[in-house]
Amino acid sequence: SANQNVRTGRSGSATAPPVEHDTAQKIDVNPPKGTRDFPPEEMRLRNWLFSNFREVSQQFGFEEVDFPVLESEALYIRKAGEEIRDQLYCFEDRGNRRVALRPELTPSLARLVIQKGKSVSLPLKWFAIGQCWRYERMTRGRRREHYQWNMDIIGVPDVTAEAELISSIITFFKRIGLTTSDVGFKVSSRKVLQEVLRCYSVPENMFGRVCIIIDKIGKIPRDDIRKDLQSADMSEVAIEELLQVLSLNSLEKLEEKLGASGEALSDLKQLFSLAEKYGYSEWLQFDASIVRGLAYYTGIVFEGFDREGKLRAICGGGRYDRLLSTFGGDDLPACGFGFGDAVILELLKERGLLPELNLQVENIVCSLDQELQGAASEVASVLREKGQSVDLVLENKPLKWVFKRAARINARRLILVGKVEWEKGMVNVKTLSTGEQLEIKLDELE
Ligand SMILES: Nc1ccc(Br)nc1
């Protein structure tokens, strides 16, 4: 309290003994392996990215949702051998519950939709921006967390939903200055795979597993792909046929291979026709090798890629009509995508499209002597009540220091509270860009 001379730690008086603290031990000031801090400059860039995610989602009429970063491990235990399962950041909590840091948002969304049940009217158009985790042996030095933007449409069985989702991502790309010469979408349908597997009587319960194996094409040696497919009960002939179909990159060739009656072809034809109507056909290409690495996709799948081919997929998504029933809910048609915060920033950096985002404070307020500090606080409050931003100088600093700080925070005005002016109810206002200096009555400040 004011009348005691209690040491407050750093600046207390010499008389009282120092407050005892835990014995100092040097801690590692870096964040845990694979994780990031967001100091102001990085946080401005992240906020810029997320504002664009959010504004596009709202422009498409989507509502924002979020879920706990910690979920029951059971949400992610799928038997298809996915990488996401191998890298689950999971543990047993103090209540002996098996829990996991979410590796993706879609299972949480499915859980919430089931929880809401009949109380929500369809279709649901929800979006979320959430941190997702994986525990990867740091041998590969990759990140263990990233932020993902998701948009999902629940309750629409037609590919009109997928067309709308792709349109929203293209809108986002255009907003941040990317064009179809920078990025594109590879589009296919898992029904292509399904139709081939059925021709060779591969058991339905192998479908998810085969998809995960196919997704590794280009990432592991071709012979390993063949071995994995053999282990999924596929014959040599079936494997050959499958690998041939996966190399198709035109709907005409797909029709020659699979015939004109299959759902895969009709879905894809409808999607490309809708793309024409949206005006984004040039952004899409059919590529039968696209299956995506999540077991629950059942129909159209797509991924955004950089045309220079230097980076990993920018985003990806598709239809997952069976996910809800795997959680014991009633099946509902569903589709969505995930868009990570890493590759897009690498791409923008490479294209020289990262925005210049500087701190901008309208006013810096400073008293010219110690007994006017209270007056300076009064001036700051008056300006803040008018909705203006104010950096109030809190200590007795030389003017040279104040001008330096004003430049660093890009202040528009410097408000000086001096004894002579203050006695007349005035303050000294300096417009920093022009150097113009005025004496203004406090209640006329705006
Ligand atoms: N699923 C997932 C989670 C975290 C990171 Br980093 N990458 C992928």
The ligand as a Tripos MOL2 file, in Angstrom:
@<TRIPOS>MOLECULE
LIG
    8     8     1     0     0
SMALL
NO_CHARGES

@<TRIPOS>ATOM
      1 N1         -3.0760  -33.4980  -39.3940 N.pl3     1 LIG1
      2 C1         -2.0550  -32.6440  -39.1890 C.ar      1 LIG1
      3 C2         -1.8890  -32.0260  -37.9640 C.ar      1 LIG1
      4 C3         -0.8230  -31.1650  -37.7840 C.ar      1 LIG1
      5 C4          0.0230  -30.9480  -38.8350 C.ar      1 LIG1
      6 BR1         1.4970  -29.7890  -38.6270 Br        1 LIG1
      7 N2         -0.1430  -31.5270  -40.0140 N.ar      1 LIG1
      8 C5         -1.1650  -32.3670  -40.2030 C.ar      1 LIG1
@<TRIPOS>BOND
     1     1     2 1
     2     2     3 ar
     3     2     8 ar
     4     3     4 ar
     5     4     5 ar
     6     5     6 1
     7     5     7 ar
     8     7     8 ar
@<TRIPOS>SUBSTRUCTURE
     1 LIG1         1 GROUP 0 **** ****
